[in-house]
């Protein structure tokens, strides 16, 4: 169903378009749990729409945030 797919993709874009800046803001405010939740949501939603590269990147980002023991400012989002 093309219309349903368009709605799903538009909803994904509308809800996730600012995920990167939200993660950065959470990290800057030292809210590690919020940054993890945002990355986790992005990972799950990317998987739902079949965006495998984005899902993989979000998985790596979530893990990096979760495992970071020191300065969270060292985590950088890579777009490839």
N, CA, C and O atoms as a GROMACS GRO file, in nm:
protein
  320
    1UNK      N    1   0.084  -0.117   0.000
    1UNK     CA    2   0.000   0.000   0.000
    1UNK      C    3   0.089   0.124   0.000
    1UNK      O    4   0.151   0.158   0.101
    2UNK      N    5   0.095   0.190  -0.113
    2UNK     CA    6   0.183   0.304  -0.130
    2UNK      C    7   0.149   0.420  -0.035
    2UNK      O    8   0.239   0.483   0.020
    3UNK      N    9   0.022   0.446  -0.016
    3UNK     CA   10  -0.018   0.557   0.072
    3UNK      C   11   0.025   0.530   0.216
    3UNK      O   12   0.073   0.621   0.284
    4UNK      N   13   0.010   0.409   0.262
    4UNK     CA   14   0.052   0.374   0.397
    4UNK      C   15   0.203   0.388   0.412
    4UNK      O   16   0.250   0.441   0.513
    5UNK      N   17   0.277   0.343   0.313
    5UNK     CA   18   0.423   0.356   0.317
    5UNK      C   19   0.464   0.504   0.322
    5UNK      O   20   0.553   0.541   0.398
    6UNK      N   21   0.399   0.586   0.242
    6UNK     CA   22   0.428   0.730   0.244
    6UNK      C   23   0.400   0.789   0.382
    6UNK      O   24   0.479   0.870   0.431
    7UNK      N   25   0.290   0.748   0.444
    7UNK     CA   26   0.256   0.798   0.577
    7UNK      C   27   0.359   0.754   0.681
    7UNK      O   28   0.399   0.833   0.767
    8UNK      N   29   0.402   0.630   0.672
    8UNK     CA   30   0.502   0.578   0.766
    8UNK      C   31   0.634   0.653   0.752
    8UNK      O   32   0.695   0.692   0.851
    9UNK      N   33   0.677   0.672   0.627
    9UNK     CA   34   0.804   0.742   0.603
    9UNK      C   35   0.795   0.888   0.645
    9UNK      O   36   0.890   0.942   0.702
   10UNK      N   37   0.683   0.954   0.617
   10UNK     CA   38   0.665   1.093   0.658
   10UNK      C   39   0.666   1.104   0.810
   10UNK      O   40   0.727   1.195   0.865
   11UNK      N   41   0.599   1.012   0.878
   11UNK     CA   42   0.598   1.012   1.023
   11UNK      C   43   0.739   0.991   1.079
   11UNK      O   44   0.779   1.056   1.175
   12UNK      N   45   0.814   0.899   1.018
   12UNK     CA   46   0.952   0.877   1.060
   12UNK      C   47   1.032   1.007   1.047
   12UNK      O   48   1.103   1.046   1.140
   13UNK      N   49   1.019   1.071   0.933
   13UNK     CA   50   1.094   1.195   0.911
   13UNK      C   51   1.053   1.301   1.013
   13UNK      O   52   1.139   1.369   1.069
   14UNK      N   53   0.923   1.315   1.035
   14UNK     CA   54   0.875   1.419   1.127
   14UNK      C   55   0.920   1.394   1.271
   14UNK      O   56   0.950   1.489   1.344
   15UNK      N   57   0.925   1.269   1.311
   15UNK     CA   58   0.960   1.240   1.451
   15UNK      C   59   1.109   1.224   1.475
   15UNK      O   60   1.155   1.237   1.588
   16UNK      N   61   1.186   1.197   1.370
   16UNK     CA   62   1.328   1.167   1.389
   16UNK      C   63   1.422   1.269   1.324
   16UNK      O   64   1.543   1.255   1.335
   17UNK      N   65   1.368   1.368   1.258
   17UNK     CA   66   1.451   1.464   1.186
   17UNK      C   67   1.552   1.535   1.276
   17UNK      O   68   1.661   1.571   1.231
   18UNK      N   69   1.516   1.555   1.401
   18UNK     CA   70   1.604   1.627   1.494
   18UNK      C   71   1.673   1.535   1.594
   18UNK      O   72   1.727   1.582   1.694
   19UNK      N   73   1.672   1.406   1.568
   19UNK     CA   74   1.731   1.311   1.664
   19UNK      C   75   1.878   1.343   1.690
   19UNK      O   76   1.923   1.334   1.804
   20UNK      N   77   1.951   1.380   1.586
   20UNK     CA   78   2.093   1.409   1.606
   20UNK      C   79   2.115   1.527   1.699
   20UNK      O   80   2.196   1.519   1.791
   21UNK      N   81   2.043   1.636   1.677
   21UNK     CA   82   2.060   1.753   1.763
   21UNK      C   83   2.005   1.728   1.904
   21UNK      O   84   2.057   1.783   2.001
   22UNK      N   85   1.903   1.644   1.915
   22UNK     CA   86   1.851   1.609   2.047
   22UNK      C   87   1.953   1.526   2.125
   22UNK      O   88   1.968   1.544   2.246
   23UNK      N   89   2.022   1.437   2.057
   23UNK     CA   90   2.126   1.357   2.123
   23UNK      C   91   2.241   1.447   2.168
   23UNK      O   92   2.289   1.435   2.281
   24UNK      N   93   2.283   1.536   2.080
   24UNK     CA   94   2.390   1.630   2.116
   24UNK      C   95   2.350   1.713   2.236
   24UNK      O   96   2.429   1.730   2.329
   25UNK      N   97   2.227   1.766   2.235
   25UNK     CA   98   2.181   1.848   2.347
   25UNK      C   99   2.176   1.766   2.477
   25UNK      O  100   2.214   1.816   2.583
   26UNK      N  101   2.131   1.643   2.468
   26UNK     CA  102   2.127   1.557   2.587
   26UNK      C  103   2.268   1.532   2.641
   26UNK      O  104   2.290   1.536   2.762
   27UNK      N  105   2.361   1.507   2.551
   27UNK     CA  106   2.499   1.484   2.594
   27UNK      C  107   2.560   1.610   2.653
   27UNK      O  108   2.632   1.605   2.753
   28UNK      N  109   2.531   1.724   2.592
   28UNK     CA  110   2.585   1.850   2.645
   28UNK      C  111   2.530   1.881   2.784
   28UNK      O  112   2.599   1.942   2.866
   29UNK      N  113   2.406   1.839   2.809
   29UNK     CA  114   2.347   1.863   2.941
   29UNK      C  115   2.374   1.747   3.037
   29UNK      O  116   2.316   1.740   3.146
   30UNK      N  117   2.462   1.655   2.994
   30UNK     CA  118   2.504   1.541   3.076
   30UNK      C  119   2.389   1.444   3.108
   30UNK      O  120   2.391   1.376   3.210
   31UNK      N  121   2.288   1.440   3.019
   31UNK     CA  122   2.175   1.349   3.037
   31UNK      C  123   2.197   1.226   2.948
   31UNK      O  124   2.138   1.212   2.842
   32UNK      N  125   2.284   1.138   2.996
   32UNK     CA  126   2.322   1.018   2.922
   32UNK      C  127   2.202   0.929   2.893
   32UNK      O  128   2.189   0.876   2.783
   33UNK      N  129   2.114   0.912   2.991
   33UNK     CA  130   1.998   0.826   2.972
   33UNK      C  131   1.906   0.876   2.861
   33UNK      O  132   1.854   0.797   2.783
   34UNK      N  133   1.888   1.007   2.854
   34UNK     CA  134   1.804   1.063   2.748
   34UNK      C  135   1.869   1.039   2.612
   34UNK      O  136   1.801   1.002   2.516
   35UNK      N  137   1.999   1.059   2.602
   35UNK     CA  138   2.070   1.036   2.476
   35UNK      C  139   2.058   0.890   2.433
   35UNK      O  140   2.041   0.861   2.315
   36UNK      N  141   2.067   0.799   2.529
   36UNK     CA  142   2.052   0.656   2.499
   36UNK      C  143   1.912   0.627   2.450
   36UNK      O  144   1.894   0.554   2.352
   37UNK      N  145   1.810   0.684   2.515
   37UNK     CA  146   1.671   0.661   2.473
   37UNK      C  147   1.647   0.710   2.331
   37UNK      O  148   1.579   0.643   2.253
   38UNK      N  149   1.700   0.827   2.298
   38UNK     CA  150   1.680   0.882   2.164
   38UNK      C  151   1.748   0.793   2.059
   38UNK      O  152   1.689   0.762   1.956
   39UNK      N  153   1.871   0.753   2.086
   39UNK     CA  154   1.943   0.665   1.992
   39UNK      C  155   1.872   0.530   1.980
   39UNK      O  156   1.864   0.475   1.870
   40UNK      N  157   1.822   0.479   2.090
   40UNK     CA  158   1.752   0.351   2.090
   40UNK      C  159   1.624   0.360   2.006
   40UNK      O  160   1.593   0.270   1.928
   41UNK      N  161   1.550   0.468   2.023
   41UNK     CA  162   1.427   0.488   1.945
   41UNK      C  163   1.458   0.500   1.797
   41UNK      O  164   1.390   0.441   1.713
   42UNK      N  165   1.561   0.575   1.764
   42UNK     CA  166   1.602   0.590   1.625
   42UNK      C  167   1.639   0.454   1.567
   42UNK      O  168   1.601   0.422   1.454
   43UNK      N  169   1.712   0.375   1.643
   43UNK     CA  170   1.752   0.241   1.599
   43UNK      C  171   1.630   0.155   1.568
   43UNK      O  172   1.624   0.092   1.462
   44UNK      N  173   1.535   0.153   1.657
   44UNK     CA  174   1.416   0.070   1.639
   44UNK      C  175   1.331   0.117   1.522
   44UNK      O  176   1.284   0.035   1.443
   45UNK      N  177   1.311   0.246   1.512
   45UNK     CA  178   1.228   0.298   1.404
   45UNK      C  179   1.295   0.281   1.268
   45UNK      O  180   1.229   0.253   1.168
   46UNK      N  181   1.426   0.297   1.265
   46UNK     CA  182   1.499   0.274   1.140
   46UNK      C  183   1.484   0.130   1.096
   46UNK      O  184   1.468   0.102   0.977
   47UNK      N  185   1.490   0.038   1.190
   47UNK     CA  186   1.470  -0.102   1.158
   47UNK      C  187   1.331  -0.130   1.106
   47UNK      O  188   1.312  -0.210   1.015
   48UNK      N  189   1.233  -0.062   1.163
   48UNK     CA  190   1.094  -0.080   1.122
   48UNK      C  191   1.072  -0.041   0.976
   48UNK      O  192   0.994  -0.104   0.905
   49UNK      N  193   1.142   0.065   0.932
   49UNK     CA  194   1.122   0.109   0.794
   49UNK      C  195   1.224   0.048   0.698
   49UNK      O  196   1.223   0.076   0.578
   50UNK      N  197   1.313  -0.036   0.751
   50UNK     CA  198   1.409  -0.104   0.664
   50UNK      C  199   1.532  -0.022   0.630
   50UNK      O  200   1.602  -0.053   0.534
   51UNK      N  201   1.559   0.082   0.709
   51UNK     CA  202   1.677   0.166   0.686
   51UNK      C  203   1.795   0.102   0.761
   51UNK      O  204   1.831   0.144   0.871
   52UNK      N  205   1.854   0.000   0.699
   52UNK     CA  206   1.953  -0.083   0.767
   52UNK      C  207   2.081  -0.008   0.803
   52UNK      O  208   2.134  -0.028   0.912
   53UNK      N  209   2.130   0.077   0.715
   53UNK     CA  210   2.252   0.152   0.747
   53UNK      C  211   2.229   0.248   0.863
   53UNK      O  212   2.314   0.261   0.951
   54UNK      N  213   2.114   0.314   0.863
   54UNK     CA  214   2.082   0.404   0.972
   54UNK      C  215   2.064   0.325   1.102
   54UNK      O  216   2.108   0.369   1.208
   55UNK      N  217   2.000   0.211   1.094
   55UNK     CA  218   1.982   0.127   1.212
   55UNK      C  219   2.118   0.084   1.269
   55UNK      O  220   2.137   0.087   1.391
   56UNK      N  221   2.209   0.045   1.182
   56UNK     CA  222   2.343   0.004   1.227
   56UNK      C  223   2.416   0.121   1.293
   56UNK      O  224   2.478   0.105   1.398
   57UNK      N  225   2.408   0.238   1.232
   57UNK     CA  226   2.474   0.356   1.289
   57UNK      C  227   2.414   0.392   1.424
   57UNK      O  228   2.487   0.425   1.518
   58UNK      N  229   2.282   0.387   1.434
   58UNK     CA  230   2.216   0.419   1.561
   58UNK      C  231   2.252   0.316   1.669
   58UNK      O  232   2.265   0.350   1.786
   59UNK      N  233   2.267   0.190   1.628
   59UNK     CA  234   2.309   0.085   1.722
   59UNK      C  235   2.448   0.115   1.776
   59UNK      O  236   2.473   0.104   1.896
   60UNK      N  237   2.539   0.152   1.686
   60UNK     CA  238   2.676   0.184   1.728
   60UNK      C  239   2.677   0.308   1.817
   60UNK      O  240   2.751   0.312   1.916
   61UNK      N  241   2.596   0.407   1.782
   61UNK     CA  242   2.591   0.529   1.863
   61UNK      C  243   2.535   0.499   2.002
   61UNK      O  244   2.589   0.545   2.103
   62UNK      N  245   2.428   0.422   2.007
   62UNK     CA  246   2.370   0.387   2.136
   62UNK      C  247   2.473   0.314   2.224
   62UNK      O  248   2.485   0.343   2.343
   63UNK      N  249   2.545   0.220   2.164
   63UNK     CA  250   2.648   0.148   2.238
   63UNK      C  251   2.760   0.238   2.286
   63UNK      O  252   2.809   0.223   2.398
   64UNK      N  253   2.801   0.331   2.201
   64UNK     CA  254   2.908   0.423   2.238
   64UNK      C  255   2.866   0.512   2.354
   64UNK      O  256   2.945   0.537   2.446
   65UNK      N  257   2.743   0.558   2.351
   65UNK     CA  258   2.695   0.642   2.461
   65UNK      C  259   2.684   0.559   2.589
   65UNK      O  260   2.726   0.603   2.696
   66UNK      N  261   2.628   0.441   2.577
   66UNK     CA  262   2.606   0.353   2.692
   66UNK      C  263   2.740   0.314   2.758
   66UNK      O  264   2.749   0.310   2.880
   67UNK      N  265   2.842   0.284   2.677
   67UNK     CA  266   2.969   0.233   2.729
   67UNK      C  267   3.068   0.341   2.769
   67UNK      O  268   3.169   0.311   2.832
   68UNK      N  269   3.041   0.464   2.732
   68UNK     CA  270   3.137   0.572   2.761
   68UNK      C  271   3.152   0.588   2.912
   68UNK      O  272   3.054   0.605   2.984
   69UNK      N  273   3.275   0.582   2.958
   69UNK     CA  274   3.302   0.592   3.101
   69UNK      C  275   3.338   0.735   3.144
   69UNK      O  276   3.323   0.771   3.260
   70UNK      N  277   3.387   0.813   3.050
   70UNK     CA  278   3.436   0.946   3.087
   70UNK      C  279   3.360   1.058   3.018
   70UNK      O  280   3.239   1.073   3.035
   71UNK      N  281   3.432   1.136   2.941
   71UNK     CA  282   3.381   1.256   2.879
   71UNK      C  283   3.295   1.223   2.758
   71UNK      O  284   3.346   1.176   2.656
   72UNK      N  285   3.165   1.246   2.768
   72UNK     CA  286   3.074   1.215   2.659
   72UNK      C  287   3.094   1.306   2.539
   72UNK      O  288   3.043   1.276   2.431
   73UNK      N  289   3.164   1.415   2.553
   73UNK     CA  290   3.186   1.505   2.441
   73UNK      C  291   3.278   1.440   2.336
   73UNK      O  292   3.290   1.490   2.224
   74UNK      N  293   3.343   1.330   2.374
   74UNK     CA  294   3.431   1.259   2.278
   74UNK      C  295   3.352   1.181   2.174
   74UNK      O  296   3.407   1.142   2.071
   75UNK      N  297   3.224   1.158   2.200
   75UNK     CA  298   3.141   1.084   2.105
   75UNK      C  299   3.102   1.178   1.992
   75UNK      O  300   3.048   1.286   2.015
   76UNK      N  301   3.129   1.136   1.870
   76UNK     CA  302   3.096   1.216   1.754
   76UNK      C  303   3.007   1.135   1.661
   76UNK      O  304   3.032   1.017   1.637
   77UNK      N  305   2.903   1.200   1.610
   77UNK     CA  306   2.814   1.134   1.516
   77UNK      C  307   2.879   1.140   1.380
   77UNK      O  308   2.917   1.247   1.333
   78UNK      N  309   2.892   1.023   1.315
   78UNK     CA  310   2.951   1.014   1.182
   78UNK      C  311   2.840   0.986   1.082
   78UNK      O  312   2.758   0.897   1.101
   79UNK      N  313   2.839   1.064   0.975
   79UNK     CA  314   2.744   1.039   0.867
   79UNK      C  315   2.823   0.989   0.749
   79UNK      O  316   2.915   1.056   0.701
   80UNK      N  317   2.787   0.869   0.700
   80UNK     CA  318   2.861   0.814   0.586
   80UNK      C  319   2.764   0.758   0.485
   80UNK      O  320   2.807   0.707   0.381
   0.00000   0.00000   0.00000
